[in-house]
Amino acid sequence: MSKLCQDRVVIVTGAARGIGREYAVQLAAHGAKVVVNDLGVSRDGIGQDLSAAQAVVDEIRAAGGEAIANGDDVSSWNGARHMIESTVAHYGALHALVNNAGILRDRTLANMEESEWDAVIQVHLKGSFAPAHHAAAYWRALQKETGEPVNARIINTSSASGLFGNIGQCNYGAAKAGIAAFTIIAARELKRYGVTVNAISPHAQTRMTESLRERTPEEIAARHPRWIAPAVVWLASADSGEVTGRVFEVGGGFLAALEGWHRGPEAEPVDDPVRIGPVMRDLARRARRNADMKGKDLD
Protein backbone atom coordinates (compact mmCIF):
# COMPACT_ATOMS: atom_id res chain seq x y z
CA MET A 1 0.00 0.00 0.00
CA SER A 2 1.27 3.46 -0.90
CA LYS A 3 1.92 5.42 2.30
CA LEU A 4 0.93 9.03 1.74
CA CYS A 5 2.21 10.33 5.08
CA GLN A 6 5.38 8.32 5.55
CA ASP A 7 7.42 9.84 8.42
CA ARG A 8 5.24 12.94 8.61
CA VAL A 9 4.50 14.04 12.18
CA VAL A 10 0.80 14.75 12.67
CA ILE A 11 -1.12 15.98 15.71
CA VAL A 12 -4.81 15.02 15.90
CA THR A 13 -6.82 16.71 18.65
CA GLY A 14 -9.88 14.99 20.06
CA ALA A 15 -8.43 11.73 18.73
CA ALA A 16 -9.57 9.21 21.35
CA ARG A 17 -12.98 8.46 19.85
CA GLY A 18 -15.16 8.80 16.76
CA ILE A 19 -13.81 10.72 13.79
CA GLY A 20 -10.58 11.71 15.55
CA ARG A 21 -9.74 8.10 16.36
CA GLU A 22 -10.31 7.12 12.74
CA TYR A 23 -8.07 9.98 11.59
CA ALA A 24 -5.28 8.83 13.90
CA VAL A 25 -5.52 5.17 12.90
CA GLN A 26 -5.60 5.86 9.16
CA LEU A 27 -2.80 8.44 9.38
CA ALA A 28 -0.63 5.90 11.19
CA ALA A 29 -1.49 3.25 8.61
CA HIS A 30 -0.14 5.66 5.99
CA GLY A 31 3.16 6.05 7.82
CA ALA A 32 2.52 9.13 9.96
CA LYS A 33 3.92 9.51 13.45
CA VAL A 34 0.75 10.47 15.28
CA VAL A 35 0.26 12.52 18.43
CA VAL A 36 -3.11 11.39 19.84
CA ASN A 37 -4.37 14.40 21.78
CA ASP A 38 -7.46 14.02 23.95
CA LEU A 39 -8.52 15.08 27.43
CA GLY A 40 -10.92 12.15 27.64
CA VAL A 41 -13.90 14.31 28.56
CA SER A 42 -17.58 13.45 28.22
CA ARG A 43 -19.72 14.62 25.29
CA ASP A 44 -20.42 17.89 27.12
CA GLY A 45 -16.80 18.43 28.18
CA ILE A 46 -16.90 17.09 31.74
CA GLY A 47 -14.14 15.01 33.35
CA GLN A 48 -10.69 13.98 32.18
CA ASP A 49 -9.19 10.57 31.37
CA LEU A 50 -6.01 10.07 29.34
CA SER A 51 -6.60 6.31 29.09
CA ALA A 52 -8.87 6.79 26.06
CA ALA A 53 -6.04 8.45 24.10
CA GLN A 54 -3.57 5.82 25.30
CA ALA A 55 -5.90 3.07 24.05
CA VAL A 56 -5.70 4.54 20.54
CA VAL A 57 -1.91 4.75 20.81
CA ASP A 58 -1.82 1.08 21.88
CA GLU A 59 -4.02 0.15 18.92
CA ILE A 60 -1.74 2.00 16.49
CA ARG A 61 1.41 0.44 17.93
CA ALA A 62 -0.13 -3.04 17.85
CA ALA A 63 -0.67 -2.55 14.11
CA GLY A 64 2.98 -1.57 13.63
CA GLY A 65 2.50 2.20 13.66
CA GLU A 66 4.07 4.94 15.75
CA ALA A 67 2.12 7.18 18.12
CA ILE A 68 2.19 8.92 21.49
CA ALA A 69 -0.61 10.18 23.72
CA ASN A 70 -1.01 13.81 24.72
CA GLY A 71 -3.38 15.24 27.33
CA ASP A 72 -2.89 18.97 26.84
CA ASP A 73 -5.97 21.20 26.82
CA VAL A 74 -6.06 22.69 23.30
CA SER A 75 -8.40 25.49 24.43
CA SER A 76 -5.69 26.71 26.81
CA TRP A 77 -3.04 29.03 25.36
CA ASN A 78 -0.25 27.38 27.33
CA GLY A 79 -1.70 23.92 26.83
CA ALA A 80 -1.74 24.35 23.07
CA ARG A 81 1.79 25.72 23.10
CA HIS A 82 3.02 22.79 25.18
CA MET A 83 1.38 20.33 22.78
CA ILE A 84 3.22 21.82 19.79
CA GLU A 85 6.54 22.21 21.61
CA SER A 86 6.48 18.73 23.16
CA THR A 87 5.66 17.19 19.77
CA VAL A 88 8.64 18.90 18.15
CA ALA A 89 10.85 17.94 21.10
CA HIS A 90 9.80 14.28 20.86
CA TYR A 91 9.79 13.77 17.09
CA GLY A 92 12.02 16.62 15.94
CA ALA A 93 9.40 18.02 13.60
CA LEU A 94 5.73 18.80 12.99
CA HIS A 95 4.17 18.50 9.54
CA ALA A 96 0.42 18.63 10.11
CA LEU A 97 -2.14 19.67 12.71
CA VAL A 98 -5.67 18.28 12.64
CA ASN A 99 -7.99 20.37 14.85
CA ASN A 100 -10.83 18.01 15.70
CA ALA A 101 -11.54 18.40 19.45
CA GLY A 102 -15.06 19.45 20.37
CA ILE A 103 -17.95 19.28 22.82
CA LEU A 104 -21.70 19.94 22.68
CA ARG A 105 -23.91 22.00 24.99
CA ASP A 106 -27.08 22.15 22.88
CA ARG A 107 -29.90 24.49 23.89
CA THR A 108 -32.09 27.03 22.15
CA LEU A 109 -31.03 30.67 22.28
CA ALA A 110 -33.64 31.77 24.84
CA ASN A 111 -32.66 28.95 27.20
CA MET A 112 -28.88 28.94 26.75
CA GLU A 113 -26.73 29.81 29.75
CA GLU A 114 -23.63 31.99 29.40
CA SER A 115 -21.45 29.08 30.55
CA GLU A 116 -22.84 26.86 27.78
CA TRP A 117 -21.99 29.46 25.15
CA ASP A 118 -18.51 30.10 26.57
CA ALA A 119 -17.58 26.42 26.91
CA VAL A 120 -18.43 25.53 23.31
CA ILE A 121 -16.77 28.62 21.82
CA GLN A 122 -13.69 27.97 23.99
CA VAL A 123 -13.20 24.36 22.94
CA HIS A 124 -14.10 24.64 19.25
CA LEU A 125 -13.00 28.11 18.19
CA LYS A 126 -10.15 28.88 20.58
CA GLY A 127 -9.26 25.19 20.55
CA SER A 128 -8.60 25.53 16.83
CA PHE A 129 -6.94 28.96 16.97
CA ALA A 130 -4.49 28.31 19.82
CA PRO A 131 -2.84 25.15 18.40
CA ALA A 132 -2.83 26.69 14.92
CA HIS A 133 -1.15 29.83 16.22
CA HIS A 134 1.67 27.97 17.93
CA ALA A 135 2.12 25.61 14.97
CA ALA A 136 2.19 28.58 12.58
CA ALA A 137 4.82 30.35 14.70
CA TYR A 138 6.97 27.19 14.61
CA TRP A 139 6.63 26.85 10.83
CA ARG A 140 7.31 30.54 10.22
CA ALA A 141 10.54 30.33 12.21
CA LEU A 142 11.51 27.14 10.37
CA GLN A 143 10.86 28.74 6.97
CA LYS A 144 12.94 31.78 7.88
CA GLU A 145 15.75 29.56 9.10
CA THR A 146 15.88 27.30 6.03
CA GLY A 147 14.59 29.67 3.36
CA GLU A 148 12.45 26.80 2.04
CA PRO A 149 8.67 26.24 2.14
CA VAL A 150 7.80 23.98 5.06
CA ASN A 151 5.13 21.93 3.21
CA ALA A 152 2.97 21.83 6.33
CA ARG A 153 -0.76 21.46 6.87
CA ILE A 154 -3.57 22.64 9.14
CA ILE A 155 -6.88 20.81 8.85
CA ASN A 156 -9.79 22.27 10.81
CA THR A 157 -13.27 20.94 11.54
CA SER A 158 -16.35 22.92 10.58
CA SER A 159 -19.94 21.63 10.48
CA ALA A 160 -23.21 21.80 8.59
CA SER A 161 -24.58 23.43 11.74
CA GLY A 162 -22.31 26.41 11.18
CA LEU A 163 -22.50 26.48 7.39
CA PHE A 164 -26.24 25.90 6.93
CA GLY A 165 -27.69 26.34 10.43
CA ASN A 166 -29.23 23.93 12.92
CA ILE A 167 -31.83 24.73 15.60
CA GLY A 168 -30.57 24.37 19.17
CA GLN A 169 -26.92 24.85 18.27
CA CYS A 170 -26.33 28.60 18.08
CA ASN A 171 -23.16 28.23 20.17
CA TYR A 172 -21.82 25.24 18.23
CA GLY A 173 -22.89 26.69 14.87
CA ALA A 174 -21.31 30.07 15.58
CA ALA A 175 -18.04 28.34 16.47
CA LYS A 176 -18.12 26.19 13.34
CA ALA A 177 -18.94 29.13 11.08
CA GLY A 178 -16.06 30.99 12.71
CA ILE A 179 -13.75 28.07 12.00
CA ALA A 180 -14.69 28.15 8.31
CA ALA A 181 -13.81 31.86 8.11
CA PHE A 182 -10.66 31.28 10.18
CA THR A 183 -9.62 28.58 7.70
CA ILE A 184 -9.91 30.86 4.68
CA ILE A 185 -8.04 33.75 6.31
CA ALA A 186 -5.29 31.57 7.79
CA ALA A 187 -4.77 29.94 4.39
CA ARG A 188 -4.08 33.33 2.84
CA GLU A 189 -1.74 34.36 5.65
CA LEU A 190 0.30 31.16 5.83
CA LYS A 191 0.67 30.46 2.12
CA ARG A 192 3.97 32.40 2.07
CA TYR A 193 5.52 29.84 4.41
CA GLY A 194 4.34 26.79 2.49
CA VAL A 195 1.48 25.98 4.88
CA THR A 196 -1.95 25.00 3.57
CA VAL A 197 -5.10 25.40 5.68
CA ASN A 198 -8.32 23.53 4.89
CA ALA A 199 -11.37 22.35 6.80
CA ILE A 200 -13.67 19.34 6.84
CA SER A 201 -17.42 19.55 7.38
CA PRO A 202 -18.08 15.93 8.35
CA HIS A 203 -21.26 13.88 8.34
CA ALA A 204 -20.54 11.14 10.87
CA GLN A 205 -22.35 8.92 13.33
CA THR A 206 -20.51 9.48 16.61
CA ARG A 207 -21.44 10.23 20.21
CA MET A 208 -21.53 13.92 19.19
CA THR A 209 -24.28 13.36 16.60
CA GLU A 210 -26.09 10.12 17.38
CA SER A 211 -28.83 11.82 19.41
CA LEU A 212 -29.59 14.62 16.90
CA ARG A 213 -32.02 12.58 14.80
CA GLU A 214 -33.12 9.01 14.03
CA ARG A 215 -31.32 7.39 11.10
CA THR A 216 -31.69 4.17 9.14
CA PRO A 217 -28.97 1.49 9.27
CA GLU A 218 -28.01 2.46 5.71
CA GLU A 219 -27.62 6.12 6.71
CA ILE A 220 -25.55 5.18 9.74
CA ALA A 221 -23.26 3.02 7.59
CA ALA A 222 -22.75 5.90 5.14
CA ARG A 223 -21.80 8.12 8.10
CA HIS A 224 -19.06 5.84 9.41
CA PRO A 225 -15.87 7.86 10.03
CA ARG A 226 -13.97 5.66 7.54
CA TRP A 227 -15.62 7.69 4.76
CA ILE A 228 -14.17 10.92 6.20
CA ALA A 229 -10.66 9.96 7.28
CA PRO A 230 -9.23 9.42 3.75
CA ALA A 231 -9.78 13.10 2.94
CA VAL A 232 -7.88 14.14 6.06
CA VAL A 233 -5.02 11.70 5.39
CA TRP A 234 -4.61 13.13 1.89
CA LEU A 235 -4.85 16.74 3.07
CA ALA A 236 -2.16 15.99 5.68
CA SER A 237 0.16 14.53 3.06
CA ALA A 238 2.83 16.26 1.00
CA ASP A 239 0.73 15.62 -2.12
CA SER A 240 -1.97 18.19 -1.25
CA GLY A 241 0.12 21.35 -1.49
CA GLU A 242 -1.96 22.95 -4.24
CA VAL A 243 -5.20 22.83 -2.22
CA THR A 244 -5.75 25.49 0.43
CA GLY A 245 -8.48 27.71 1.86
CA ARG A 246 -11.20 25.14 1.15
CA VAL A 247 -13.97 23.56 3.21
CA PHE A 248 -14.88 20.02 2.13
CA GLU A 249 -18.15 18.28 2.97
CA VAL A 250 -17.34 14.61 3.54
CA GLY A 251 -19.30 11.55 4.73
CA GLY A 252 -22.95 10.60 4.75
CA GLY A 253 -22.87 10.09 1.00
CA PHE A 254 -21.23 13.46 0.30
CA LEU A 255 -17.84 14.44 -1.08
CA ALA A 256 -17.97 18.08 -2.13
CA ALA A 257 -16.09 21.35 -2.03
CA LEU A 258 -18.33 23.85 -0.28
CA GLU A 259 -18.75 27.36 -1.61
CA GLY A 260 -19.11 30.08 1.00
CA TRP A 261 -20.93 33.39 1.11
CA HIS A 262 -21.38 34.91 -2.32
CA ARG A 263 -23.53 37.70 -3.74
CA GLY A 264 -26.95 36.34 -4.64
CA PRO A 265 -30.06 38.19 -5.93
CA GLU A 266 -29.43 41.88 -6.54
CA ALA A 267 -31.40 45.13 -6.91
CA GLU A 268 -30.67 48.80 -7.51
CA PRO A 269 -29.70 50.69 -4.32
CA VAL A 270 -32.56 52.48 -2.51
CA ASP A 271 -32.08 55.45 -0.14
CA ASP A 272 -35.50 55.42 1.53
CA PRO A 273 -36.49 53.07 4.42
CA VAL A 274 -40.10 52.79 3.21
CA ARG A 275 -39.29 52.04 -0.42
CA ILE A 276 -36.48 49.66 0.44
CA GLY A 277 -38.81 47.31 2.35
CA PRO A 278 -40.55 45.69 -0.65
CA VAL A 279 -37.21 45.43 -2.46
CA MET A 280 -35.55 43.62 0.46
CA ARG A 281 -38.59 41.36 0.85
CA ASP A 282 -38.27 40.38 -2.80
CA LEU A 283 -34.51 39.77 -2.44
CA ALA A 284 -35.16 37.50 0.55
CA ARG A 285 -37.86 35.60 -1.37
CA ARG A 286 -35.56 35.07 -4.35
CA ALA A 287 -32.69 33.97 -2.10
CA ARG A 288 -34.97 31.49 -0.32
CA ARG A 289 -36.08 30.08 -3.67
CA ASN A 290 -32.46 29.63 -4.73
CA ALA A 291 -31.67 27.83 -1.47
CA ASP A 292 -34.70 25.56 -1.84
CA MET A 293 -33.62 24.66 -5.37
CA LYS A 294 -30.18 23.61 -4.06
CA GLY A 295 -31.82 21.43 -1.38
CA LYS A 296 -29.28 21.87 1.41
CA ASP A 297 -29.18 18.85 3.73
CA LEU A 298 -28.57 19.82 7.35
CA ASP A 299 -26.79 17.64 9.89
Salt bridges, closest charged atoms under 4 A:
GLU22 OE1 - ARG21 NH1 3.25
GLU59 OE2 - ARG21 NH2 2.55
ASP72 OD2 - HIS82 ND1 2.84
GLU116 OE2 - ARG107 NH2 2.61
GLU249 OE2 - HIS203 NE2 2.73
ASP271 OD1 - ARG275 NH2 3.08
ASP282 OD1 - ARG285 NH2 2.46
ASP282 OD2 - ARG286 NH1 3.21
ASP292 OD1 - ARG288 NH2 2.88
ASP299 OD2 - HIS203 ND1 3.52
ASP299 OD1 - ARG215 NH2 3.43
ASP299 OD1 - ARG223 NH2 3.07
